Amino acid sequence: MAYCGLQIIGLVLGGIGMVGTFTATLLPQWKVSAFIGGNIVVFETMWEGLWMNCVSQLNIKTQCRFYPSVLALPDGLAAARALMCIAVVLSIIAFVTAIIGMKCTQCIGDSKQARKITLLTAGVIFILTAILVLIPVSWTANGIIRDFRNPFIPAPRKRELGAALYLGWVSSAFFIAGGAIYCSFHCYASESRSPRYPTIQNPEVPGILPSSRHHLHKTKHASAGTLSMNSYV
């Protein structure tokens, strides 16, 4: 029962990470305009995402425009978009694999070995998805911080960390937690199968310990003595 509860917790964590990754991929708030300097327009906010850039005026009217050409995208933006799309696909695969390998489902029968391998696969894919999400999110955040501290970049071109970046970090944490839970089932199963103390077998009689052989030897002599006394009487 405890194993089933942990499997459900891992599935919930992976599901939250999957939804968060999908949302972070679609959100335009990867880069947000920074309100610094003296002469700035504070009623207008600019957002830059993987698919579009938006302009929000006093949080009342928002206009968004998709990037016109994929080939004209910067290399960093194109790589971040590709990695996030791959992460979304892998998160779905890991989520479905975890459902198949759970103890409370009957998708793969009653084979414990098959369930263990399936859960291990789901855990590894969850952790791999977390790494794929961390790469574009951390790389984008590093570029924003570097440009923000660069004195040669004008203030209107400087950006701040958007909500999508924080959502990506949180989703990666959920992926790692869920993947660690599923990988721990494989480690625990491997440790439980290995004996704590080695068994010393008798070379003459395989599978019988020396102490057991000595006990059988004494029992044999006692039985022989009893038979001889009965025969004498």
C-alpha positions in Angstrom: 0.0 0.0 0.0 2.9 2.4 0.8 4.5 1.6 -2.6 1.2 2.5 -4.4 1.0 5.8 -2.4 4.6 6.7 -3.4 3.9 5.8 -7.0 0.9 8.1 -7.0 2.9 10.9 -5.4 5.6 10.5 -8.1 2.9 10.6 -10.8 1.4 13.7 -9.4 4.8 15.4 -9.2 5.6 14.4 -12.8 2.1 15.6 -13.9 2.6 19.0 -12.3 6.0 19.3 -14.0 4.5 18.3 -17.3 1.8 21.0 -17.1 4.3 23.6 -15.9 6.6 22.8 -18.8 3.9 23.1 -21.4 2.7 26.4 -19.9 6.2 27.8 -19.7 6.8 26.9 -23.4 3.7 28.8 -24.5 4.0 31.8 -22.2 5.5 35.0 -23.7 6.9 36.2 -20.3 10.4 34.9 -20.8 11.9 38.4 -21.0 10.1 41.3 -19.4 11.0 45.0 -20.0 12.9 46.5 -17.1 11.7 49.8 -15.7 15.1 51.5 -15.1 16.4 55.0 -15.8 14.8 58.4 -15.7 12.9 58.9 -18.9 10.8 55.7 -19.3 7.2 55.0 -20.2 5.9 53.0 -17.2 2.4 52.3 -18.6 3.7 50.0 -21.3 5.2 46.5 -20.7 7.0 44.4 -23.3 7.2 40.6 -23.2 9.3 38.3 -25.2 8.8 34.6 -25.4 9.7 31.6 -27.6 6.9 32.1 -30.0 5.8 35.7 -29.8 6.4 39.1 -28.3 3.7 41.2 -26.7 3.0 44.7 -25.6 0.7 45.3 -22.6 -0.6 48.7 -21.9 -1.6 49.2 -18.2 -2.6 45.5 -18.1 -5.8 46.5 -20.0 -4.9 46.0 -23.6 -2.4 43.4 -24.8 -1.2 43.0 -28.4 0.9 40.0 -29.4 2.7 39.2 -32.6 4.2 35.9 -33.6 7.7 35.8 -35.0 7.4 36.0 -38.8 10.0 33.5 -39.8 11.6 30.5 -38.1 14.8 30.8 -40.1 15.2 34.4 -39.0 15.2 33.5 -35.3 18.5 33.9 -33.3 20.3 30.7 -32.6 19.7 30.9 -28.9 16.0 31.4 -29.3 15.7 28.6 -31.9 17.6 26.2 -29.6 15.5 27.1 -26.6 12.3 26.5 -28.5 13.6 23.1 -29.8 14.7 21.9 -26.3 11.4 23.0 -24.7 9.4 21.2 -27.4 11.4 18.0 -26.8 10.9 18.4 -23.1 7.2 18.6 -23.5 7.1 15.4 -25.6 9.4 13.5 -23.2 7.3 14.6 -20.2 4.2 13.1 -21.8 6.0 9.9 -22.6 7.3 9.7 -19.0 3.9 10.3 -17.6 2.2 7.6 -19.7 5.1 5.2 -18.9 4.6 5.8 -15.1 0.9 5.1 -15.4 1.6 1.8 -17.2 4.1 0.7 -14.6 2.1 1.6 -11.5 1.1 -1.2 -9.1 -2.6 -0.2 -9.1 -2.9 -0.7 -12.9 -3.0 -3.9 -14.8 -1.4 -2.7 -18.1 1.6 -5.1 -18.0 0.1 -7.9 -15.9 1.5 -9.0 -12.6 5.2 -9.2 -13.6 7.2 -7.4 -10.8 10.3 -7.3 -13.0 8.4 -5.6 -15.8 6.9 -3.0 -13.4 10.3 -2.3 -11.9 11.9 -1.7 -15.3 8.9 0.4 -16.5 9.0 2.7 -13.4 12.8 3.0 -13.7 12.4 4.1 -17.3 9.8 6.7 -16.3 12.1 8.0 -13.6 15.0 8.4 -15.9 12.9 10.2 -18.5 11.5 12.5 -15.9 15.1 13.5 -14.8 16.2 13.8 -18.4 13.2 16.1 -19.0 14.2 18.3 -16.1 17.7 18.7 -17.5 16.3 19.7 -20.9 14.1 22.3 -19.3 16.9 23.7 -17.1 19.2 24.3 -20.1 17.2 26.9 -22.0 15.7 28.4 -18.9 19.1 28.9 -17.2 20.8 30.0 -20.4 18.1 32.7 -21.0 18.3 33.9 -17.4 22.1 34.1 -17.7 21.8 36.2 -20.9 19.3 38.6 -19.3 21.4 39.1 -16.2 24.5 39.6 -18.3 22.8 42.2 -20.5 21.2 43.9 -17.5 24.6 44.5 -15.9 26.3 45.6 -19.2 26.7 49.4 -19.1 27.0 49.6 -22.9 23.5 48.4 -23.5 20.9 51.2 -23.4 18.2 51.0 -20.7 15.2 50.5 -23.1 16.8 47.3 -24.4 17.4 45.8 -21.0 15.1 43.0 -19.7 14.2 41.3 -16.5 13.5 37.6 -15.7 9.9 36.7 -16.7 7.4 34.4 -15.0 8.0 31.6 -17.5 11.6 31.2 -16.3 10.5 30.7 -12.7 7.9 28.3 -13.8 10.5 26.3 -15.7 12.7 26.1 -12.7 9.8 24.9 -10.5 8.8 22.4 -13.1 12.3 21.0 -13.2 12.2 20.5 -9.5 9.0 18.6 -9.7 10.4 16.4 -12.5 13.5 15.6 -10.4 11.5 14.8 -7.3 9.1 12.5 -9.3 12.0 10.8 -11.1 13.9 10.2 -7.9 10.9 8.5 -6.4 10.6 6.1 -9.3 14.3 5.4 -9.5 14.3 4.6 -5.8 12.0 1.7 -6.3 14.6 0.0 -8.5 17.4 0.6 -6.0 15.3 -0.7 -3.1 14.3 -3.8 -5.0 17.9 -4.5 -5.9 19.0 -4.2 -2.2 16.2 -6.3 -0.9 17.1 -9.2 -3.2 20.8 -9.3 -2.2 21.4 -11.3 1.1 22.7 -9.5 4.0 25.0 -12.4 5.1 26.6 -14.8 2.6 25.6 -18.4 2.8 28.4 -20.9 3.2 27.5 -24.2 1.6 29.0 -27.6 2.2 31.0 -28.8 -0.8 29.9 -32.4 -0.1 26.2 -31.6 0.2 25.2 -28.5 -1.8 22.7 -26.2 0.0 23.4 -27.5 3.5 25.3 -25.5 6.1 28.1 -27.1 8.1 26.1 -26.6 11.3 23.2 -28.4 9.7 25.4 -31.2 8.5 26.8 -31.7 12.0 23.2 -31.8 13.4 22.3 -34.4 10.8 25.4 -36.4 11.7 24.5 -36.4 15.4 20.9 -37.4 14.6 22.1 -40.2 12.4 24.3 -41.6 15.2 21.5 -41.3 17.8 19.1 -43.1 15.5 21.7 -45.9 14.9 22.3 -46.3 18.7 18.5 -46.6 19.3 18.2 -49.3 16.6 21.1 -51.3 18.0 19.6 -51.2 21.6 16.3 -52.4 20.3 17.9 -55.1 18.3 19.8 -56.3 21.4 16.7 -56.4 23.6 
